[in-house]
Each structure stands twice: as C-alpha cells, then as structure tokens.
Amino acid sequence: MAGRLLIAAGLGLVLLGLVFPWLGHLPGDFRFGKGPARVYLPLGSCLAISLLLSVVLTAAGWLWRK
C-alpha cells in the first residue's frame, strides 16, 4: 500500500512538472550561490502550489458534500 502511494505521488510530481513548467522560475523563487555551494528557496512556487491545492481541495470538498 505504501509503495503504491509513493509511486502515485512521484507520478503526480512528474505530471505537475510537465503541466506547469514555470514552477521553480517564479519571481519569489530565490537562488543564491557561489562556486559549488548553492541555495535555492522556492517561496513563490510553494505559495502557488499551496493556493492551487487549496482551491482544488476546497472545490472537491464542496462537491463531495452535495
């Protein structure tokens, strides 16, 4: 059961990357680095994903109750 859940989550992430190729390149995504050391803070992408999931899950919950 856990293996299938991990596979489904991985496929979902791949699909998300294919459908939304602009994720990771939003204005709120910060990149710092010099030489081999790099830090990436995807704040804009996290906010966009959170907003999208909130809308989808709220709509699904609303439709499920009716």
Backbone bond lengths (Angstrom), bond angles and torsions (degrees), N, CA, C in turn:
res aa  C-N    CA-C-N  psi(-1)  N-CA   C-N-CA  omega(-1)  CA-C   N-CA-C  phi
1 M - - - 1.449 - - 1.532 110.76 -
2 A 1.328 116.90 -45.09 1.463 120.09 -179.11 1.523 110.77 -67.56
3 G 1.328 116.85 -35.04 1.458 120.61 179.15 1.523 111.51 -64.33
4 R 1.314 116.27 -42.29 1.464 120.00 178.59 1.522 111.10 -66.08
5 L 1.313 116.71 -35.91 1.461 120.55 178.09 1.531 110.56 -65.61
6 L 1.322 117.15 -41.91 1.463 120.57 178.42 1.528 111.46 -65.97
7 I 1.311 116.92 -39.53 1.466 120.26 177.63 1.523 110.24 -64.84
8 A 1.321 117.08 -43.51 1.468 120.90 178.88 1.528 110.64 -63.57
9 A 1.314 117.36 -40.27 1.464 120.54 179.00 1.529 110.42 -65.71
10 G 1.318 117.25 -40.76 1.464 121.06 178.23 1.519 111.70 -64.62
11 L 1.325 116.89 -43.79 1.461 120.02 177.72 1.530 111.16 -65.17
12 G 1.323 115.93 -35.44 1.457 119.51 176.10 1.522 112.23 -63.72
13 L 1.324 116.86 -39.89 1.469 120.32 177.67 1.524 111.82 -67.03
14 V 1.327 116.61 -39.03 1.466 120.05 176.97 1.525 109.77 -63.90
15 L 1.323 116.75 -44.72 1.464 120.87 178.48 1.522 110.99 -62.34
16 L 1.315 116.97 -40.75 1.459 121.39 177.87 1.521 110.65 -61.05
17 G 1.320 116.55 -41.56 1.459 120.50 178.39 1.514 113.25 -67.34
18 L 1.318 116.99 -32.65 1.471 120.49 178.48 1.522 112.02 -76.44
19 V 1.327 116.34 -37.19 1.458 120.41 -177.60 1.533 111.26 -77.72
20 F 1.317 116.84 -37.32 1.461 121.68 -177.91 1.530 109.99 -119.65
21 P 1.341 118.53 76.99 1.467 120.07 -177.13 1.531 113.56 -70.32
22 W 1.328 117.65 -13.68 1.455 120.72 -179.84 1.523 112.50 -79.70
23 L 1.341 117.60 -9.01 1.469 119.39 177.19 1.519 109.47 -63.55
24 G 1.288 116.03 134.44 1.456 120.95 -177.67 1.513 112.46 97.49
25 H 1.329 116.20 -7.13 1.458 120.51 -179.85 1.524 110.86 -128.88
26 L 1.308 117.24 28.66 1.464 121.61 179.86 1.528 109.97 -83.41
27 P 1.336 117.63 162.08 1.466 120.06 -178.67 1.528 114.31 -59.48
28 G 1.307 119.88 -27.85 1.461 121.42 -179.12 1.514 114.45 -87.58
29 D 1.326 118.41 3.43 1.463 122.22 179.22 1.531 108.58 -88.73
30 F 1.305 115.68 121.25 1.465 120.70 -176.04 1.518 110.84 -105.57
31 R 1.321 115.36 139.17 1.465 122.20 176.27 1.516 108.43 -127.65
32 F 1.305 115.30 127.64 1.455 121.62 176.67 1.518 107.86 -126.81
33 G 1.284 117.45 145.54 1.447 117.53 176.30 1.510 112.65 171.81
34 K 1.305 112.50 153.40 1.447 120.47 175.97 1.513 106.61 -149.65
35 G 1.300 116.38 122.69 1.453 119.22 -178.15 1.519 110.82 70.11
36 P 1.315 117.03 -138.54 1.462 119.36 -177.56 1.533 114.25 -78.67
37 A 1.328 118.30 -14.48 1.463 121.39 -178.15 1.528 109.65 -89.68
38 R 1.331 116.11 121.65 1.458 120.98 179.03 1.524 109.82 -134.23
39 V 1.330 114.84 143.84 1.463 121.50 176.76 1.525 107.08 -126.94
40 Y 1.305 115.94 132.53 1.467 121.73 -179.37 1.522 108.34 -125.57
41 L 1.329 116.94 123.14 1.463 122.74 179.15 1.529 108.82 -118.09
42 P 1.331 117.78 99.73 1.471 120.56 -176.14 1.532 113.04 -84.93
43 L 1.310 118.03 61.35 1.464 121.02 -176.84 1.522 111.98 -66.95
44 G 1.314 117.64 -44.21 1.463 120.55 179.89 1.514 112.01 -63.58
45 S 1.331 116.85 -41.58 1.466 120.53 179.11 1.526 111.02 -66.46
46 C 1.318 117.15 -39.48 1.467 120.42 178.67 1.526 110.93 -63.96
47 L 1.316 116.91 -40.53 1.460 120.18 178.07 1.530 111.25 -66.21
48 A 1.327 117.49 -40.51 1.459 120.97 179.48 1.527 110.85 -65.36
49 I 1.324 117.53 -43.75 1.461 121.32 179.11 1.523 110.36 -65.22
50 S 1.323 117.33 -41.10 1.452 121.30 179.44 1.531 111.17 -62.98
51 L 1.308 116.68 -43.45 1.459 120.63 178.57 1.525 110.75 -64.52
52 L 1.319 117.07 -44.73 1.463 121.15 179.62 1.528 111.57 -62.34
53 L 1.326 117.27 -45.99 1.465 120.42 179.11 1.528 111.98 -65.76
54 S 1.319 117.69 -37.08 1.462 120.80 178.02 1.522 111.20 -62.50
55 V 1.323 116.49 -43.58 1.464 120.15 179.70 1.527 110.33 -66.28
56 V 1.330 116.99 -46.34 1.466 120.66 -177.78 1.527 110.94 -64.31
57 L 1.322 117.97 -46.15 1.454 120.59 -178.05 1.527 112.66 -70.00
58 T 1.325 117.39 -34.29 1.458 120.43 175.90 1.525 110.47 -66.34
59 A 1.332 116.60 -43.11 1.464 120.20 177.73 1.530 110.69 -64.90
60 A 1.322 117.58 -40.98 1.464 120.59 179.07 1.527 110.68 -64.57
61 G 1.315 117.52 -41.59 1.462 120.97 177.45 1.515 112.13 -64.79
62 W 1.326 115.96 -38.55 1.460 120.10 178.91 1.522 110.24 -66.60
63 L 1.335 116.92 -43.00 1.473 120.44 179.61 1.532 111.70 -69.73
64 W 1.327 117.07 -31.98 1.465 121.23 -178.57 1.526 110.69 -67.20
65 R 1.328 117.36 -35.48 1.461 121.73 -178.04 1.522 112.56 -73.60
66 K 1.309 117.24 -25.51 1.485 119.98 -176.90 1.496 111.79 -83.71
